[in-house]
Each structure stands twice: as C-alpha cells, then as structure tokens.
Amino acid sequence: MNTDIQPRVNILLSTYNGEQFIRAQLDSLFAQTYSNILVHIRDDGSVDSTVDLIRACTNRKIPVILTEGENIGVIPSFMQLLGNVCRTGELYAFCDQDDVWRPEKVSRAVEQIMQRPQPEKVLYCTRLEYVDERLNHLGYSLNPRAIGFRNAVVENIATGCTVVFGERIRQWILEGDPADMMMHDWWAYLVASAFGEVVYDNFPSIQYRQHGNTVTAWEPGLVKIRARAHGLIRRLKMREHTGLDSLNQAIRFVETYPNVPVDMKRIVARLVALRGKNKFWQRVRYIMYPEVLRTNPVENWSLKPMILLGWH
C-alpha cells in the first residue's frame, strides 16, 4: 500500500445548541497538522447561537459545508451526514461539538489506515483523555482487553469522536436502520468487527469534555462502581426484565446483514438461546466461560448476574 497517498478526510459534525463549546472544537479542527480536510456540519435544529458561531468561523485552508436541518436526533443526524457524503477513496471521521482534537489526530489516523492493505474497510479509533468543562485533566479511558465482535456485542470501544474510517465502512453503516442502533458509532464498531478491520491507537487523540449535556459521560472509579451497584440492586427490586439493549442491537445487526460470518452469528445465537425459563443451569455453564467480554473489570463482572438472571 502506498502510504504517500493523502486522501481527503471528511469530518462529519452534528451540532445542536452547542454555542458554549463549538468555537473551541472548530478551532481544533482548523489546527490539524493534516491539511486535506473538508468539514461537513449538519445543525440539528439549534435554537441558540450555534449556527451564527459556525458561520463566523472561516478558515482558508479547511472549508466548511453547513446544512441547517430540523431536529431529528443525534443518530439520524449523523446518518444523514454519512448519506450525503460520497467520495470514493476518501476517509470519514465522526466529530462531536464539545470536544477538542489533538493537532495530530487526523494525521495519525490517515497514516495508520493507509498502511493497511484495504483502507476502505478499516475503522480506526483511539483512547480518550477525559477533561472537565475547562479542559482540566480528569483521566484516561481504559485500553480495551479485547477488540472485535465478541466485545462489540456488549461494549463499544470505538467512541465516535475518535473514529476515522474508509468508504466501504461508510456504505455498510448506511445499510443499517437508525432505529436499530444504540448509537451510530457502536453500529460502526459492529460493522468493522464483522466485515473489516478495527485499528485501535492507545494515543489519546481528543480531550473528551465531561459536562451536564455529555451524551456518554465518564464517572471516576468508585463513583462508577457505586452507581452500577445501585442500578443492579434497583433492577433486582423492580424485576425489570427488559433485556440487555446491546444484545438486542446485536440481534438486529445480524438480521440486517445476512453475510455476517457464521462464528459471529453463533455468539449472538448462544446468548439468545439462554433467554427464557428453565435455562438456569445453561446460563451457569455459560458465565463460567463466556464468549463476550467488556474492558472494565467491574462492567465485565456485571454481565454475569444479568446473564444468570436471564436479563440479557
């Protein structure tokens, strides 16, 4: 593979009432060391000054295409962005409105993707640096213990604001129904795990801002453990047998793509087969040697009682 090729990277940014942080995010995009970038922004019906701030941010080196739309929600908004951009041989990157990208984020992604034999089938993702509203350091995300479909069924390690992917991944994502997705980036991780290649970089490529409106928030160690314990106890008391949403997503995923490899279909089918009454001992045997794995040890442990009680 010729690593001298410099493909255009299409940055896909969905905004909604993001006036507080959008300028800092755009500034970080304009400061990228990689210059062949085109920023596509779809505003999802903001009622604050987000659109005006975007229009005020001009950059001669990096063009911005702004589309104003009605409020349809984050997943459909990103799917519209994906569907409206089609450039063979180019790359795509999801972007949130409230983070800050490291200057070398895009260049590192392009370098690693273009080293692969089929860059159009690669999804690249990275570690996160958690920061507060003022960008003060809070911590780093854990490096994954497993990367691939057995992890993607129960966890997403490809946080959307870090991912960069090729044209074939884009096409596969668009075959999915937004209503079936827990999040668009998680679906992308399933797609790449099943049909392409996932490249994980332990370099923290973005400052992932934690604030009151963060869609996927981070909680420090003991707080997170306590929150998950309370959640488990609450479900025990209320007997909320609503199922594990990630497995329901995986079921819809294998239904959407008939050519999912057989061994991956079996992972989902075995979990589905453990649902229902009179399956207690089958579930006991399964949790002794589970096929699925989460990165955080506490979260991984929490899977076991969920499976054992038939809530998966």
Backbone bond lengths (Angstrom), bond angles and torsions (degrees), N, CA, C in turn:
res aa  C-N    CA-C-N  psi(-1)  N-CA   C-N-CA  omega(-1)  CA-C   N-CA-C  phi
1 M - - - 1.459 - - 1.528 109.39 -
2 N 1.311 116.17 132.73 1.469 121.73 179.80 1.519 109.68 -79.10
3 T 1.317 116.38 107.27 1.466 120.67 -177.78 1.523 112.69 -79.30
4 D 1.375 116.07 -3.39 1.463 119.35 177.61 1.527 111.99 -79.86
5 I 1.335 116.81 -12.55 1.462 120.41 179.22 1.531 108.88 -64.97
6 Q 1.332 115.50 133.05 1.455 120.61 -179.55 1.534 109.17 -116.06
7 P 1.312 118.19 82.33 1.466 120.39 -177.78 1.520 111.48 -69.31
8 R 1.310 115.50 152.85 1.465 118.85 173.87 1.522 108.93 -71.29
9 V 1.324 115.78 138.89 1.463 122.19 175.11 1.523 107.94 -106.56
10 N 1.319 115.68 118.11 1.461 122.27 178.77 1.523 108.91 -92.21
11 I 1.305 117.18 109.22 1.463 121.86 179.59 1.523 108.72 -87.20
12 L 1.327 116.10 123.68 1.459 122.88 -174.98 1.528 109.09 -107.42
13 L 1.322 115.96 110.24 1.465 122.04 -173.94 1.527 110.00 -121.23
14 S 1.334 115.93 119.58 1.466 121.15 174.47 1.525 108.12 -102.73
15 T 1.334 116.25 127.03 1.454 120.46 -177.92 1.523 111.07 -115.79
16 Y 1.335 115.06 150.58 1.464 120.80 173.74 1.524 108.64 -157.95
17 N 1.317 116.68 112.95 1.466 122.38 -179.98 1.527 111.47 46.75
18 G 1.318 115.13 52.15 1.461 120.14 -174.91 1.512 114.87 -107.79
19 E 1.317 116.96 27.28 1.460 120.23 -173.81 1.525 113.69 -59.12
20 Q 1.321 117.79 -26.77 1.467 119.97 -174.45 1.525 112.47 -68.97
21 F 1.344 116.56 -34.90 1.461 118.82 -171.93 1.530 114.72 -124.90
22 I 1.321 118.59 -5.74 1.460 119.92 -171.38 1.526 112.90 -62.57
23 R 1.319 117.84 -35.23 1.470 119.71 -178.79 1.528 110.83 -64.12
24 A 1.325 117.60 -42.83 1.463 120.45 179.64 1.524 110.77 -64.26
25 Q 1.321 116.80 -38.33 1.461 119.24 178.95 1.525 110.93 -65.78
26 L 1.328 116.76 -46.54 1.462 119.66 179.46 1.525 111.54 -62.39
27 D 1.317 116.55 -40.72 1.468 119.58 177.56 1.526 110.72 -58.24
28 S 1.340 117.25 -38.79 1.465 120.22 -179.96 1.528 111.55 -70.39
29 L 1.330 117.12 -29.51 1.472 119.94 175.19 1.528 110.31 -70.05
30 F 1.328 115.88 -42.52 1.460 120.23 -179.54 1.531 111.86 -68.64
31 A 1.324 117.56 -20.44 1.464 121.52 -178.17 1.529 112.61 -91.99
32 Q 1.328 118.42 8.03 1.456 120.65 -179.87 1.531 111.40 -63.65
33 T 1.322 115.84 140.53 1.459 120.59 177.90 1.521 111.58 -71.86
34 Y 1.309 117.79 -19.50 1.468 123.22 176.46 1.522 107.63 -90.79
35 S 1.328 116.62 125.91 1.461 119.59 -169.39 1.526 114.71 -97.08
36 N 1.324 118.39 -21.02 1.467 120.10 -175.03 1.530 109.72 -83.82
37 I 1.318 115.38 74.17 1.464 122.96 -173.91 1.523 109.21 -128.82
38 L 1.328 115.77 142.02 1.461 122.28 170.98 1.521 107.54 -128.88
39 V 1.326 117.53 124.61 1.465 122.02 -177.08 1.529 109.22 -97.89
40 H 1.332 115.55 122.43 1.463 122.17 176.34 1.529 107.94 -108.64
41 I 1.303 117.35 120.78 1.459 121.19 -179.20 1.523 109.26 -118.29
42 R 1.329 115.74 129.30 1.460 120.58 169.96 1.524 107.77 -115.72
43 D 1.334 116.34 116.18 1.457 119.25 176.68 1.523 108.87 -85.59
44 D 1.335 115.10 128.38 1.460 121.73 -173.20 1.531 111.51 -93.68
45 G 1.343 115.47 50.70 1.460 119.94 174.69 1.513 114.81 78.75
46 S 1.320 118.01 37.34 1.467 120.79 179.70 1.534 111.02 -60.72
47 V 1.336 114.39 145.95 1.467 120.18 177.39 1.529 111.01 -115.14
48 D 1.339 116.48 6.98 1.466 120.13 176.32 1.534 107.98 -106.03
49 S 1.300 117.38 -154.07 1.468 120.88 -174.75 1.526 113.20 -93.48
50 T 1.328 118.08 16.41 1.471 121.04 -176.44 1.520 112.12 -54.34
51 V 1.329 116.91 -50.27 1.466 120.56 -176.44 1.528 111.24 -62.94
52 D 1.314 117.61 -41.26 1.465 120.95 178.89 1.526 111.00 -62.90
53 L 1.323 116.23 -39.52 1.459 119.84 179.17 1.523 111.33 -66.41
54 I 1.330 116.35 -38.81 1.468 119.74 177.51 1.521 110.19 -63.26
55 R 1.315 116.75 -44.86 1.468 120.45 -179.75 1.525 111.95 -63.07
56 A 1.315 115.75 -31.02 1.464 119.91 -179.05 1.520 112.38 -76.38
57 C 1.335 116.71 -17.45 1.464 121.28 -178.68 1.526 109.25 -91.45
58 T 1.269 117.20 102.42 1.459 121.04 178.53 1.516 109.02 -115.64
59 N 1.329 115.08 148.71 1.455 120.26 -179.72 1.529 108.23 -147.24
60 R 1.297 116.90 126.91 1.460 120.32 -175.27 1.528 112.19 -70.30
61 K 1.326 117.37 -33.30 1.456 120.66 -175.87 1.525 112.20 -80.70
62 I 1.328 117.44 -35.59 1.460 121.23 -174.91 1.531 108.95 -119.41
63 P 1.331 117.97 108.38 1.467 120.71 -179.97 1.526 112.00 -74.48
64 V 1.330 114.59 152.68 1.463 121.70 179.34 1.531 108.82 -125.29
65 I 1.321 115.81 129.40 1.462 122.06 175.29 1.522 107.43 -109.73
66 L 1.320 116.98 117.03 1.467 122.14 -176.59 1.524 110.28 -108.75
67 T 1.342 115.70 129.81 1.459 122.54 174.01 1.520 108.20 -121.58
68 E 1.313 117.27 129.55 1.456 121.60 176.72 1.531 109.26 -99.58
69 G 1.327 116.46 128.60 1.456 120.56 -177.60 1.508 112.28 -133.08
70 E 1.317 115.08 176.31 1.458 121.16 175.22 1.521 109.55 -79.06
71 N 1.330 115.37 160.66 1.457 120.48 -179.40 1.526 109.94 -73.54
72 I 1.328 116.46 110.99 1.470 121.69 -179.59 1.519 112.01 -122.02
73 G 1.328 118.22 -5.01 1.457 120.95 179.81 1.516 112.06 101.54
74 V 1.323 114.86 160.39 1.462 120.71 -169.77 1.528 112.48 -65.90
75 I 1.336 118.94 -44.70 1.466 119.76 -176.55 1.525 111.20 -67.17
76 P 1.354 119.48 -52.98 1.467 118.37 177.17 1.527 113.52 -58.58
77 S 1.328 116.95 -33.28 1.462 120.01 179.82 1.523 110.86 -64.29
78 F 1.331 116.99 -46.12 1.464 120.01 177.58 1.526 111.20 -66.49
79 M 1.309 117.36 -35.75 1.464 119.79 178.65 1.526 110.65 -65.71
80 Q 1.329 117.49 -36.26 1.459 119.53 175.21 1.524 111.13 -64.17
81 L 1.314 116.17 -42.22 1.464 119.63 176.59 1.526 110.88 -58.62
82 L 1.327 116.12 -45.14 1.468 120.43 179.26 1.522 111.37 -61.09
83 G 1.324 116.09 -42.50 1.447 120.62 -176.31 1.512 113.87 -71.35
84 N 1.320 116.97 -25.71 1.459 120.89 -176.89 1.519 113.37 -88.81
85 V 1.334 116.74 -5.59 1.464 120.98 -179.34 1.523 108.62 -116.38
86 C 1.297 117.33 120.33 1.459 120.66 179.66 1.515 108.84 -145.13
87 R 1.314 115.39 102.34 1.462 120.52 -179.90 1.526 108.81 -136.74
88 T 1.318 116.35 104.13 1.449 121.73 -176.62 1.525 111.12 -55.88
89 G 1.324 115.62 133.99 1.449 121.19 177.87 1.503 114.86 84.83
90 E 1.335 116.62 -0.21 1.453 119.45 -179.55 1.527 111.03 -101.38
91 L 1.331 115.05 174.40 1.458 122.00 -177.63 1.518 109.98 -117.76
92 Y 1.339 115.41 163.09 1.460 121.93 -174.90 1.523 109.03 -135.54
93 A 1.332 115.39 145.61 1.457 120.62 -179.04 1.521 109.61 -139.24
94 F 1.329 117.05 126.76 1.458 120.43 172.18 1.523 109.08 -75.23
95 C 1.335 115.34 148.86 1.461 120.31 -178.43 1.520 109.26 -145.73
96 D 1.329 116.85 134.13 1.467 122.14 175.09 1.526 109.48 -96.43
97 Q 1.323 115.95 163.57 1.469 120.27 -171.85 1.522 114.22 -85.70
98 D 1.319 118.25 -9.98 1.464 119.02 -169.98 1.525 114.75 -122.10
99 D 1.334 117.49 13.34 1.460 120.16 178.96 1.529 110.32 -102.50
100 V 1.320 115.52 179.69 1.463 122.29 173.75 1.521 107.59 -131.78
101 W 1.323 116.09 125.08 1.462 121.22 -178.89 1.523 110.78 -88.33
102 R 1.334 115.83 139.87 1.456 120.00 171.81 1.531 108.94 -66.51
103 P 1.329 118.64 146.27 1.479 120.30 -175.25 1.526 113.85 -56.74
104 E 1.326 117.42 -31.62 1.462 120.64 -176.07 1.530 113.10 -94.66
105 K 1.317 117.87 8.29 1.469 121.19 -175.94 1.527 112.25 -54.18
106 V 1.319 117.25 -54.80 1.462 120.68 -175.32 1.527 111.05 -68.78
107 S 1.322 117.41 -41.90 1.471 119.72 -178.03 1.523 111.52 -62.32
108 R 1.334 118.26 -39.86 1.471 121.22 177.47 1.524 110.29 -63.61
109 A 1.333 116.22 -42.27 1.462 120.13 -179.39 1.526 111.13 -62.41
110 V 1.330 116.40 -48.35 1.463 120.40 -178.95 1.520 110.74 -61.07
111 E 1.323 116.85 -44.33 1.461 120.82 -178.92 1.519 111.21 -58.18
112 Q 1.343 116.29 -46.39 1.466 118.84 -176.77 1.524 112.16 -73.86
113 I 1.315 117.53 -36.66 1.462 119.91 179.31 1.527 110.95 -66.56
114 M 1.327 117.04 -43.91 1.461 120.18 -175.35 1.523 112.74 -72.72
115 Q 1.322 118.28 -11.01 1.458 121.40 174.71 1.527 111.85 -79.11
116 R 1.327 116.78 -15.39 1.462 120.75 -178.04 1.527 109.96 -82.09
117 P 1.349 117.24 151.37 1.458 119.80 -178.22 1.518 114.31 -64.57
118 Q 1.339 117.66 -29.40 1.459 121.56 179.10 1.534 109.53 -129.26
119 P 1.321 117.81 78.01 1.466 120.69 -175.99 1.520 113.42 -60.85
120 E 1.321 117.57 -25.60 1.457 120.10 179.66 1.524 112.62 -67.70
121 K 1.338 117.01 -14.58 1.460 121.92 -179.15 1.526 112.55 -109.88
122 V 1.326 117.21 14.37 1.464 121.70 -176.10 1.528 110.50 -101.67
123 L 1.328 115.56 138.68 1.466 122.22 167.48 1.521 107.49 -118.97
124 Y 1.318 115.43 118.53 1.460 123.21 179.86 1.525 108.85 -101.09
125 C 1.323 117.67 137.64 1.464 121.64 176.73 1.516 109.08 -146.36
126 T 1.333 116.78 165.05 1.459 120.47 -172.93 1.533 112.28 -138.38
127 R 1.300 111.93 174.16 1.460 121.42 172.30 1.534 109.67 -71.54
128 L 1.341 115.82 161.85 1.463 122.18 179.31 1.523 110.45 -114.60
129 E 1.324 115.66 145.58 1.463 120.44 163.87 1.527 107.01 -103.90
130 Y 1.327 116.92 118.04 1.456 120.84 177.89 1.525 109.05 -81.68
131 V 1.337 115.39 132.92 1.466 121.52 178.42 1.525 108.72 -134.71
132 D 1.332 116.32 162.02 1.454 119.63 176.38 1.533 109.50 -87.97
133 E 1.310 116.43 -170.72 1.462 120.19 -175.53 1.524 112.39 -60.30
134 R 1.337 116.52 -28.88 1.465 120.92 -178.98 1.520 112.41 -97.18
135 L 1.316 116.80 14.20 1.465 124.26 178.06 1.520 113.27 70.20
136 N 1.330 117.19 21.48 1.456 120.12 173.28 1.525 109.31 -76.06
137 H 1.328 116.19 137.57 1.457 122.19 -175.05 1.532 111.46 -64.04
138 L 1.343 116.39 133.77 1.467 122.31 175.78 1.518 112.26 -114.65
139 G 1.306 117.81 -33.81 1.458 120.96 -177.14 1.513 110.43 162.13
140 Y 1.344 114.85 -173.54 1.466 121.21 179.40 1.526 109.91 -125.12
141 S 1.302 115.96 152.05 1.455 119.62 173.72 1.524 109.38 -70.27
142 L 1.323 115.66 154.43 1.454 120.33 178.19 1.520 110.13 -72.83
143 N 1.343 115.95 142.29 1.454 119.08 171.71 1.532 108.42 -72.55
144 P 1.319 118.29 137.81 1.468 120.47 -174.77 1.517 113.15 -65.68
145 R 1.347 115.39 143.12 1.460 120.83 174.83 1.523 111.31 -81.67
146 A 1.298 116.13 -25.05 1.465 121.04 179.36 1.514 108.36 -143.85
147 I 1.317 116.44 140.77 1.452 121.98 176.96 1.523 107.58 -125.76
148 G 1.314 116.68 126.51 1.451 119.16 -179.46 1.510 111.30 141.60
149 F 1.315 116.03 -170.47 1.456 121.02 -170.57 1.528 112.51 -65.81
150 R 1.318 119.07 -37.66 1.473 121.02 -179.18 1.531 111.20 -63.63
151 N 1.317 116.45 -25.69 1.455 121.43 173.66 1.520 111.33 -85.66
152 A 1.336 116.37 -39.91 1.469 121.16 -175.51 1.524 112.63 -65.45
153 V 1.327 117.80 -23.93 1.465 120.80 178.31 1.522 110.86 -64.29
154 V 1.332 117.69 -32.69 1.465 120.89 -172.91 1.528 113.90 -121.34
155 E 1.346 117.91 -2.75 1.462 119.57 -176.15 1.526 109.85 -159.60
156 N 1.325 115.81 150.07 1.457 120.74 174.04 1.520 109.98 -112.52
157 I 1.325 117.42 112.35 1.469 120.61 176.68 1.527 111.04 -97.01
158 A 1.348 116.76 -3.68 1.464 121.36 -178.94 1.525 109.64 -100.24
159 T 1.321 115.87 74.35 1.464 120.26 -179.24 1.523 109.91 -59.14
160 G 1.343 116.57 127.99 1.449 121.91 -168.31 1.510 115.57 -52.40
161 C 1.328 117.23 -40.40 1.461 120.09 -176.19 1.526 112.52 -71.29
162 T 1.329 118.50 -3.90 1.469 121.08 176.22 1.521 112.68 -106.15
163 V 1.337 118.36 -13.26 1.462 119.39 -168.90 1.523 112.60 -83.04
164 V 1.321 114.28 145.72 1.460 124.12 169.66 1.524 105.61 -135.15
165 F 1.334 117.53 136.11 1.472 118.73 -173.58 1.523 110.98 -147.66
166 G 1.332 113.48 166.27 1.449 120.83 -175.77 1.517 113.84 -90.64
167 E 1.330 115.04 176.59 1.461 122.61 -173.72 1.527 113.06 -62.48
168 R 1.324 117.23 -40.09 1.475 118.73 -178.46 1.523 110.86 -67.34
169 I 1.319 117.76 -36.61 1.460 120.83 175.65 1.526 109.33 -61.52
170 R 1.337 116.82 -42.78 1.462 120.75 177.80 1.525 111.31 -56.57
171 Q 1.320 116.14 -46.02 1.460 120.64 -178.61 1.525 111.47 -63.08
172 W 1.325 116.25 -43.16 1.466 119.58 179.91 1.529 111.30 -64.55
173 I 1.315 117.52 -41.57 1.468 120.31 179.04 1.521 110.42 -58.06
174 L 1.332 116.09 -41.95 1.462 120.66 -176.16 1.525 112.79 -68.30
175 E 1.316 118.36 -14.85 1.464 121.02 175.13 1.526 111.64 -74.01
176 G 1.327 117.21 -15.39 1.456 121.52 -179.88 1.517 112.60 -83.60
177 D 1.320 115.41 160.18 1.461 123.17 177.51 1.528 108.01 -98.49
178 P 1.339 118.26 124.51 1.471 119.43 179.11 1.527 113.49 -52.60
179 A 1.326 117.40 -30.61 1.465 120.79 -179.76 1.526 112.17 -67.23
180 D 1.329 117.22 -19.09 1.465 121.38 -179.70 1.521 112.73 -90.44
181 M 1.325 117.42 -7.27 1.458 121.52 -171.62 1.522 112.02 -99.11
182 M 1.341 116.13 132.81 1.454 119.36 169.11 1.517 109.49 -67.53
183 M 1.331 116.04 -43.97 1.464 123.41 170.47 1.522 107.68 -152.19
184 H 1.314 116.81 153.01 1.460 121.15 -178.37 1.524 112.15 -63.55
185 D 1.346 117.67 -34.92 1.458 119.38 -179.58 1.529 111.90 -71.28
186 W 1.340 116.83 -35.14 1.471 120.18 177.45 1.527 109.54 -64.57
187 W 1.332 116.16 -41.78 1.467 120.03 177.37 1.531 110.19 -61.73
188 A 1.326 116.90 -39.44 1.463 120.76 177.86 1.523 110.83 -62.23
189 Y 1.327 117.17 -38.33 1.464 121.57 177.86 1.523 110.68 -65.09
190 L 1.334 117.24 -41.89 1.468 120.49 175.47 1.524 110.56 -60.75
191 V 1.324 116.54 -44.79 1.461 121.30 -179.54 1.521 111.06 -59.30
192 A 1.328 116.50 -50.70 1.461 120.20 -177.87 1.523 111.64 -65.60
193 S 1.337 116.91 -35.36 1.462 120.79 178.82 1.519 111.74 -66.61
194 A 1.334 116.04 -35.22 1.455 120.74 -176.30 1.524 112.95 -84.26
195 F 1.323 117.47 -37.90 1.461 120.28 -169.23 1.524 115.26 -122.44
196 G 1.320 117.25 -15.77 1.455 119.52 -175.54 1.510 112.46 -128.53
197 E 1.332 115.60 -137.01 1.461 122.35 -178.52 1.529 109.19 -137.07
198 V 1.327 116.06 133.79 1.460 121.65 176.74 1.524 108.09 -103.30
199 V 1.313 116.74 124.03 1.462 122.46 178.04 1.520 107.70 -112.70
200 Y 1.321 116.61 116.96 1.468 121.29 -179.75 1.517 109.43 -104.66
201 D 1.339 115.98 131.96 1.463 123.23 178.87 1.526 107.67 -114.53
202 N 1.333 117.55 121.99 1.465 119.45 -178.22 1.531 113.06 -79.10
203 F 1.322 116.72 5.75 1.460 120.96 172.90 1.537 108.60 -76.39
204 P 1.356 118.54 125.70 1.471 120.21 178.61 1.525 110.86 -74.04
205 S 1.329 116.10 100.26 1.461 120.93 -169.47 1.524 113.83 -81.68
206 I 1.331 117.28 -16.07 1.462 119.00 -179.31 1.522 110.71 -137.77
207 Q 1.315 113.80 157.70 1.462 121.11 167.58 1.526 106.43 -94.64
208 Y 1.321 114.97 110.75 1.465 123.54 -171.57 1.519 107.90 -93.85
209 R 1.320 115.16 99.71 1.452 120.99 -170.37 1.526 111.37 -72.96
210 Q 1.343 116.05 130.70 1.460 122.61 178.05 1.526 109.45 -105.75
211 H 1.330 115.68 119.78 1.459 120.49 179.19 1.515 108.81 -153.74
212 G 1.300 117.07 -176.99 1.463 121.18 -172.58 1.504 114.87 -61.94
213 N 1.343 118.92 -23.81 1.455 121.84 -177.32 1.514 113.34 -104.88
214 T 1.340 117.67 8.78 1.454 120.24 179.96 1.518 110.02 -63.78
215 V 1.357 116.15 129.27 1.466 120.16 -177.53 1.515 111.28 -68.58
216 T 1.341 117.05 -44.37 1.460 121.43 178.46 1.508 107.85 -119.64
217 A 1.309 116.84 97.64 1.459 120.64 -172.79 1.520 112.06 -89.73
218 W 1.342 114.29 159.19 1.455 122.18 177.81 1.515 109.03 -109.56
219 E 1.334 115.28 140.14 1.457 119.69 176.04 1.518 108.19 -122.51
220 P 1.325 119.07 133.56 1.456 120.88 178.93 1.519 111.20 -63.90
221 G 1.351 114.72 154.44 1.443 125.27 -172.12 1.508 119.66 -26.11
222 L 1.349 118.84 -74.49 1.447 121.56 -173.62 1.523 112.28 -65.53
223 V 1.322 116.54 -34.53 1.462 119.65 178.28 1.519 109.98 -63.64
224 K 1.326 115.82 -42.90 1.452 120.20 -178.60 1.527 110.65 -66.78
225 I 1.320 117.29 -43.40 1.461 120.58 178.58 1.524 110.46 -59.76
226 R 1.336 116.18 -45.69 1.459 120.08 -179.12 1.535 111.15 -64.16
227 A 1.326 116.45 -41.12 1.463 119.88 -179.90 1.517 111.04 -63.05
228 R 1.329 117.04 -42.09 1.463 119.76 -179.68 1.521 111.21 -68.94
229 A 1.327 117.22 -36.96 1.462 119.98 177.40 1.526 111.04 -63.55
230 H 1.337 116.56 -44.03 1.467 119.72 177.85 1.523 111.16 -62.30
231 G 1.341 115.95 -38.54 1.458 119.26 179.59 1.513 111.94 -64.41
232 L 1.337 116.82 -40.93 1.459 120.57 178.72 1.516 111.08 -65.17
233 I 1.334 116.85 -43.43 1.463 120.43 178.70 1.520 110.78 -62.82
234 R 1.328 116.28 -40.77 1.460 119.66 179.75 1.524 111.11 -61.62
235 R 1.331 116.42 -42.29 1.458 119.06 179.66 1.516 111.81 -67.29
236 L 1.346 116.18 -34.86 1.462 119.35 176.52 1.519 111.11 -61.86
237 K 1.348 115.83 -43.74 1.454 120.13 -178.40 1.519 112.15 -68.33
238 M 1.322 116.27 -39.80 1.454 120.51 -174.90 1.525 112.75 -90.68
239 R 1.356 116.49 -9.14 1.468 121.84 -178.96 1.528 111.12 53.19
240 E 1.325 114.74 50.71 1.459 119.85 179.73 1.522 109.82 -82.90
241 H 1.302 117.14 88.90 1.454 122.01 -178.93 1.536 109.21 -90.83
242 T 1.327 115.82 59.94 1.460 120.03 -176.27 1.517 112.65 -90.62
243 G 1.306 117.39 -7.86 1.455 119.78 177.99 1.519 113.42 90.02
244 L 1.318 115.05 161.09 1.454 121.86 178.59 1.525 108.23 -85.01
245 D 1.320 116.86 115.18 1.466 120.72 -175.01 1.522 112.10 -57.29
246 S 1.326 117.09 -35.16 1.466 119.12 -178.24 1.524 111.58 -65.49
247 L 1.326 118.12 -35.01 1.463 119.69 176.52 1.516 110.64 -69.69
248 N 1.333 116.58 -40.43 1.460 119.10 176.29 1.528 110.74 -59.75
249 Q 1.319 116.43 -38.06 1.466 120.17 176.18 1.525 110.46 -64.08
250 A 1.338 116.60 -43.04 1.466 120.58 -179.75 1.527 111.10 -63.18
251 I 1.335 116.49 -37.18 1.466 120.18 177.14 1.520 109.88 -61.45
252 R 1.317 116.04 -46.29 1.464 119.79 179.59 1.528 111.32 -66.06
253 F 1.338 116.02 -31.58 1.459 120.13 178.66 1.523 111.50 -63.93
254 V 1.339 117.29 -49.12 1.469 119.32 -178.53 1.521 111.24 -70.05
255 E 1.319 117.68 -24.26 1.462 120.31 174.70 1.524 111.09 -73.54
256 T 1.331 116.72 -31.95 1.461 121.57 -178.76 1.518 111.96 -73.37
257 Y 1.346 116.14 -36.34 1.463 121.05 -175.56 1.530 109.61 -117.67
258 P 1.323 118.11 96.06 1.473 121.13 -177.96 1.528 113.59 -60.85
259 N 1.347 117.86 -23.42 1.460 120.71 -176.81 1.526 113.42 -91.55
260 V 1.342 118.52 17.06 1.468 120.34 171.88 1.533 108.13 -57.50
261 P 1.332 118.35 132.68 1.469 120.24 -179.40 1.519 112.44 -52.50
262 V 1.328 115.57 145.59 1.463 122.27 -173.44 1.522 111.50 -59.22
263 D 1.339 117.86 -41.79 1.461 119.65 -177.74 1.524 111.54 -63.84
264 M 1.334 117.12 -30.40 1.466 120.76 178.37 1.522 110.58 -76.69
265 K 1.312 116.96 -38.16 1.460 120.04 175.10 1.521 110.85 -59.76
266 R 1.323 116.28 -36.67 1.466 120.66 -178.81 1.528 111.60 -66.19
267 I 1.338 117.00 -35.82 1.463 119.91 177.62 1.520 110.27 -58.18
268 V 1.333 116.45 -45.71 1.460 121.35 179.70 1.524 110.48 -69.61
269 A 1.335 116.92 -43.56 1.469 120.99 -177.50 1.522 111.89 -62.24
270 R 1.325 117.57 -37.41 1.473 120.50 -179.83 1.525 111.01 -66.94
271 L 1.317 116.88 -38.81 1.462 119.58 176.79 1.524 111.03 -66.94
272 V 1.314 116.50 -41.71 1.465 120.20 178.43 1.520 110.38 -62.33
273 A 1.328 116.76 -39.18 1.463 121.39 -177.81 1.524 112.86 -65.53
274 L 1.343 116.55 -19.15 1.463 120.02 -179.80 1.522 112.31 -84.50
275 R 1.312 117.35 -7.79 1.453 120.06 178.12 1.523 110.49 -74.26
276 G 1.326 114.49 159.04 1.456 119.39 175.17 1.517 113.49 97.81
277 K 1.303 115.89 178.26 1.457 122.58 -177.82 1.536 110.88 -79.19
278 N 1.332 114.14 162.13 1.474 121.95 175.41 1.526 113.00 59.53
279 K 1.341 116.41 30.68 1.464 120.41 178.04 1.534 111.74 -120.44
280 F 1.345 116.14 16.49 1.459 119.85 -171.88 1.525 111.51 -59.14
281 W 1.323 118.05 -49.26 1.465 120.07 -174.82 1.525 111.47 -71.39
282 Q 1.331 116.57 -30.19 1.465 118.74 173.46 1.530 110.41 -64.21
283 R 1.339 115.55 -37.74 1.464 119.35 179.35 1.524 110.69 -70.29
284 V 1.333 117.04 -36.66 1.466 120.54 176.49 1.522 110.06 -59.50
285 R 1.330 116.53 -46.74 1.467 119.94 180.00 1.524 111.00 -63.61
286 Y 1.325 116.57 -37.25 1.462 119.37 -178.00 1.527 111.54 -66.58
287 I 1.313 118.58 -45.25 1.468 119.90 -175.62 1.527 112.22 -70.53
288 M 1.346 117.12 -14.78 1.462 119.24 173.36 1.527 110.62 -69.51
289 Y 1.331 116.34 -34.45 1.469 121.51 179.93 1.528 109.01 -137.76
290 P 1.321 117.19 67.82 1.468 119.73 -175.50 1.525 112.05 -69.83
291 E 1.322 115.44 150.64 1.458 121.32 178.23 1.523 112.11 -90.99
292 V 1.323 117.11 -14.55 1.463 121.18 -178.42 1.523 109.73 -107.31
293 L 1.332 115.37 153.65 1.468 119.74 -172.88 1.520 110.60 -150.63
294 R 1.343 115.74 135.25 1.451 121.97 172.04 1.518 109.71 -105.53
295 T 1.343 115.78 159.28 1.460 121.20 -176.26 1.523 112.77 -74.41
296 N 1.324 116.82 -48.55 1.458 120.79 -178.53 1.527 109.76 -73.79
297 P 1.345 119.31 125.58 1.469 120.93 -178.19 1.527 113.34 -56.76
298 V 1.349 117.49 -37.34 1.464 120.09 179.28 1.521 110.28 -66.62
299 E 1.332 116.71 -45.59 1.454 120.32 178.79 1.518 111.17 -65.07
300 N 1.331 116.58 -36.91 1.458 119.99 178.35 1.529 110.64 -65.14
301 W 1.331 116.09 -41.40 1.468 119.67 177.64 1.521 111.16 -63.66
302 S 1.333 116.90 -36.99 1.462 120.08 -176.98 1.524 112.44 -65.55
303 L 1.330 117.34 -19.89 1.462 119.97 176.28 1.527 111.77 -65.23
304 K 1.330 116.36 -34.73 1.461 120.25 -172.97 1.530 113.09 -62.44
305 P 1.344 119.06 -50.93 1.476 116.95 177.84 1.524 112.35 -65.60
306 M 1.313 118.39 -30.75 1.462 119.87 178.46 1.531 110.14 -64.64
307 I 1.333 115.82 -44.35 1.461 119.20 178.09 1.524 110.65 -67.81
308 L 1.332 115.89 -42.46 1.460 120.43 -177.42 1.512 111.65 -61.04
309 L 1.321 117.21 -38.75 1.469 121.75 -179.28 1.514 112.80 -86.30
310 G 1.324 116.85 1.41 1.448 119.77 175.59 1.502 114.93 78.66
311 W 1.358 118.02 21.23 1.469 120.56 -178.03 1.529 111.42 -91.86
312 H 1.311 117.25 -3.64 1.454 119.87 -174.84 1.510 110.23 -73.16
